[in-house]
Amino acid sequence: MSRRNAFLFEAASHHDARIPLVGHGIGRLRASLYLLLAVLLSAGVILVPLCATVVLSLSAGPGAYDVLLDGRVLQSLGNSFMWLVLAVVVCAVGLGLAWLARNAGPVLGGVLRFLLVLPAAVSPLTTGAIFRLMFDTNPRRGLVNALFGTEVAFLGPVWIWLVFGLALVWQWAGVAFLVFHEALARLPTNLLRMARAFGVGRRRRLWSVVVPALAGPAALAYLFALAAAARVFDVVLMGAPGSMQAEIEGGGLFWWRHHGDLGDTRASALSVGLSVLVAVMAVPALFGLRGRVTWAEPVVPPQPRKGWRIWLLCAAVSVLWVLPFLVLVLTSLRDPVAAALSGWWGGGPWTLGSYTEALADGGFAGALGTTFLRAVVVVCLVLLAAVPAAYVLAHEHLLPRRAWRPVLLVAVALAVLPPQAFAVPLQRWLSPVVGTAPALAIVHAALVIPLAVLVLYNAFVHVPAPMLARDRWELFHVVREARPALVLAAVLAFVLVWNDTVVGLLLNWPSGDHLPLILLEQARHFMSAAGPLAAQSVIATAVPVLLVVVTGRWLYRGLTRGVRR
Amino acid sequence: MPLTRRALLAALPAAALAGCARERPLQVAVVWSGDELRRFLGVVKEYGRPVHVFSAGDNIAAVLRGPAEEVVPDVAVIPRLGLLFDPMIRPRIRPWTGDHRQQEFWRGLVTPPGSHEELGAWFKLAHKSLVWHRAGEYTPPADLTSWQPTPGSLAIGAADGWVLSDWFENVLLAFAPEVYGGLFPPGLPGNPDWWSAPQVADALELLGTIWRGAFTPEQARRALTMQFHDSIFDVFAYRTAGVVAAPDFALPVIEHYGGKGVAAHFRFPAYGSNLPPLVVGGDVAVAMRAGPAHAIDFVNWLTRPRASGERDALTGWIADGGFLTPFTPPSHQLLRGPAQELNAAVNAHYDLSDRLIGGLEGGDGRGLWRVLTELFTDVAVNAVDPATAAGAARDKLVAGSKEGAL
């Protein structure tokens, strides 16, 4: 799952049909206390540093913005733009697959949904490793070159965009698929039937019924993909050979490499420039969000269509989406020397040698424990802050209805922005405690809280009115009813911390005990470490994937409705 | 379920507290990963007190410069000499007070200009002016100008910036040792004005000419995706290329993947009547002021000379190759010569890219590495004239050497 998923439901103002509860609130003071932790954390870690970044970039006059005209900076911002354009491709693939699979029926649809969404739980670091293995130049090792009998430098100039485009699609198209699949199941079929009966042409029907109905979901899917593309960082660090990284690195990665040389003001100017670029690219989504997105039950359950085409489609998509996992697992099961020199289709010796080697020095095993503990602590912190905040926002009328739109926009902006956008002041303020475990947990938690509040808020407002017996235990009733959303928020927080590389590199480099940072070390000698790297990646991927598998039903319910049914 | 939620919640703080009870292990930061890290852990295990080793990788600079004193390691083993003299890092280093005496050349490298204190002790040395090939299958060239590898015969791991910078350093030191010496004169502060010397452009052009002749554009594209180890595979495992320029620590990789007894090497060719270049590297162990006083003892213990006949994890590492030290001669036939050359240190200079800090500091996609990657792409992939490409590269180097340049 991704943090993007959270916006799946509720992107338009919520129509509250309940009897207004006037005078039964918990009081403004207590309500503010409920909000305190969430507001403190997200303001302290995100909002205030963001404002400080803008101030810092202007502190020496607008001259700092000259940095945006430097050739290498322009190249990296151009690359960022390319990545954001790839987000459109991701959405298009998601829409195409959803359209083809619109009549797949509940079983096939469920299988597709599961397989397509699963890569979103994989860390981008692992994705980079998998695609680098598959597209290796040498046909003895690279699957694609072996299949086509060529020796194309896929990871070399120009071609590398194809590899990373495919990696982005593999990882995120499933989320877009999920959104569009749900939306297509809820097309206003009656309206379409009526239009057809009145002789409205096919094109006209498309423009006046289907497109407006899909605009909202499309905007959501685009936002998720945009957030993924704006945060592209570790996939490049792991997946691209060192010589090629400058060719495809976006502004975020460039910022990380050069912020020391740039100095604070110019590094801040670059952060602001990058944020503006992302914001501009997000504008079309805001137009789309004016349409309503509601997730009512589908009027007519889709008729499963039997036919060889749909089976063929499902088989092809399944093979394509499972293949990268397969490559990783098979590589990890080979002898380390064989894995370095040849591809897995070369056969054995099949051993657990790579796993032994991966666990040999103890650093990896230690990091597994530390990272797990850190993720659990962050989940607790996030729920502790987000549950009361979401509850108060959902059930106390602290804000007039029309004030909701800006709040929503701010939350969306916070979820989309890469941490580099506000890292300069954050690094400075954290410097006395940087590298300590509590500091890192707090930063992680603060980054997830806006998202968790959104997820929980959307579920809490859906808790049926009769449950709202206003007493002191009401919060617990609401939480119990909205359990799926609670699980969703917890899993999101866990997976984001478990897979994080950026925050670790920006704010926690000294401790070196975070799992992805240990994986990243293997990129120094990528191919000769292929076996142990694959083994470590399999272990690191198994945890979030298992979590998603175990909680899958809850997550789906949390995404589409958020309330126990 | 045997583990209740309550028990789990109670166990979390207990586990956190348990960590505080024991003696705090010495924090040692290194940059190795994989096999080298395992070897180092084996060495450290023989130290009597608890030691925690962690690999900071390419982030070692950020670790040592980090704003928070508490998280700076107690001991660091640094492969980048420039970091010792970084204005942020140098005051944090506790000068070395050991009883064993290092070789004059190597002492000079760790002594700041105008000072007599050595900042650290050498743990590992590297000889970076070697060219490896399969034994009996390659004739060493007479000198650098006559060395024109045919397309496909030379393997370069151009994906790793340090491989390209080692090439540049060897060519520069062979062609114009005075520039190399001018940039970092022994015992004096460095002088970046030398970057604009005409010899730099000439050396870059010579380098570009060799690279251009050694690759077709398609081969060069492939080379850009190959790392250091891949280039060794090409010569010794797949046998698709004939020769690779690589440091002494290529030997264990060759023997691991290509078999024992297959390799031979020669010195990086000299230019005309100049002395052959000797680019050296090495890892220096330093104790940090923030750490406990016994951190120096650890550095002493780590870098101490071994008596002849003494056997421990380090001598085992030396015997297996891939590790040269100032004191213990290697037993491997192929490494004895390079080890003697390191001790004699004739026309020797420390790896340039590892001495640079600031705008030209190395790293993927930045500094000298990036300039050389672009030079390689220009001459070998895009077939730009070497003189033109060298001029452009020189301009980037001059711009990068100016403080705060970007």
Contacts between the chains, C-beta under 8 A, distances in Angstrom:
chain1	res1	chain2	res2	distance
A	67	B	406	7.2
A	70	B	406	6.0
A	72	B	406	7.2
A	73	B	406	7.8
A	136	B	225	7.8
A	137	B	222	4.9
A	137	B	225	4.8
A	137	B	226	7.0
A	138	B	230	7.6
A	138	B	238	7.6
A	140	B	238	7.0
A	151	B	222	6.9
A	153	B	218	7.5
A	153	B	221	3.9
A	153	B	222	4.6
A	153	B	224	6.8
A	153	B	225	5.1
A	154	B	225	7.8
A	155	B	225	4.2
A	156	B	221	4.0
A	156	B	222	6.7
A	156	B	224	5.0
A	156	B	225	5.0
A	157	B	221	6.2
A	157	B	224	7.0
A	157	B	377	6.9
A	157	B	381	6.5
A	241	B	159	3.4
A	241	B	224	6.7
A	241	B	225	4.9
A	241	B	226	7.5
A	241	B	227	6.7
A	242	B	159	5.2
A	242	B	160	5.6
A	242	B	161	5.7
A	242	B	227	7.6
A	242	B	364	3.9
A	242	B	365	7.2
A	242	B	369	7.4
A	243	B	158	5.6
A	243	B	159	4.7
A	243	B	160	7.7
A	243	B	161	7.0
A	243	B	224	4.8
A	243	B	225	7.7
A	243	B	364	7.9
A	243	B	373	4.6
A	243	B	376	7.7
A	243	B	377	7.9
A	244	B	159	7.2
A	244	B	224	6.5
A	244	B	225	7.1
A	245	B	364	5.0
A	245	B	365	4.4
A	246	B	364	7.8
A	246	B	365	3.8
A	246	B	366	7.8
A	246	B	370	5.8
A	246	B	373	7.4
A	249	B	365	6.1
A	253	B	365	7.8
A	254	B	365	7.7
A	257	B	363	6.5
A	257	B	364	7.8
A	257	B	365	6.0
A	257	B	366	5.2
A	258	B	366	6.6
A	258	B	406	6.5
A	260	B	62	8.0
A	260	B	65	8.0
A	261	B	358	7.0
A	261	B	359	6.0
A	261	B	404	7.1
A	261	B	405	8.0
A	261	B	406	5.6
A	262	B	406	6.2
A	263	B	404	6.8
A	266	B	406	7.9
A	337	B	256	7.1
A	337	B	257	6.5
A	340	B	229	7.7
A	340	B	233	7.6
A	340	B	257	6.8
A	341	B	233	6.5
A	341	B	237	5.6
A	341	B	238	7.9
A	341	B	257	6.5
A	360	B	38	6.1
A	361	B	37	6.1
A	361	B	38	5.5
A	361	B	41	5.6
A	363	B	37	8.0
A	363	B	54	6.8
A	363	B	55	7.2
A	373	B	12	7.3
A	373	B	15	7.7
A	376	B	12	7.7
A	377	B	12	7.9
A	427	B	67	7.6
A	428	B	67	7.7
A	431	B	67	3.5
A	431	B	68	5.5
A	432	B	67	7.9
A	432	B	68	6.1
A	433	B	68	6.9
A	434	B	66	6.8
A	434	B	67	6.5
A	434	B	68	4.8
A	434	B	71	6.6
A	435	B	66	7.2
A	435	B	68	6.0
A	435	B	70	7.5
A	435	B	71	3.6
A	436	B	70	7.7
A	436	B	71	7.3
A	505	B	59	7.3
A	509	B	56	7.2
A	509	B	59	4.8
A	509	B	62	5.2
A	509	B	63	5.9
A	509	B	66	7.2
A	510	B	56	7.6
A	510	B	63	5.1
A	510	B	66	5.7
A	510	B	68	7.6
A	510	B	71	3.9
A	510	B	72	7.2
A	510	B	73	7.6
A	511	B	54	7.8
A	511	B	71	6.9
A	512	B	54	4.4
A	512	B	55	6.6
A	512	B	56	6.0
A	513	B	54	7.5
A	518	B	55	7.9
A	520	B	57	7.3
A	521	B	33	4.2
A	521	B	55	5.5
A	521	B	57	4.9
A	522	B	33	6.4
A	522	B	34	7.1
A	524	B	33	5.3
A	524	B	34	7.5
A	524	B	57	6.7
A	524	B	58	7.9
A	525	B	33	7.4
A	525	B	34	6.1
A	525	B	227	6.4
A	525	B	228	7.1
A	525	B	229	5.0
A	526	B	227	6.1
A	527	B	227	6.6
A	527	B	229	6.1
A	527	B	230	5.6
A	527	B	233	7.6
A	528	B	34	7.6
A	528	B	229	4.2
A	528	B	233	8.0
A	528	B	253	7.1
A	528	B	257	7.5
A	529	B	33	7.6
A	529	B	34	5.5
A	532	B	34	7.4
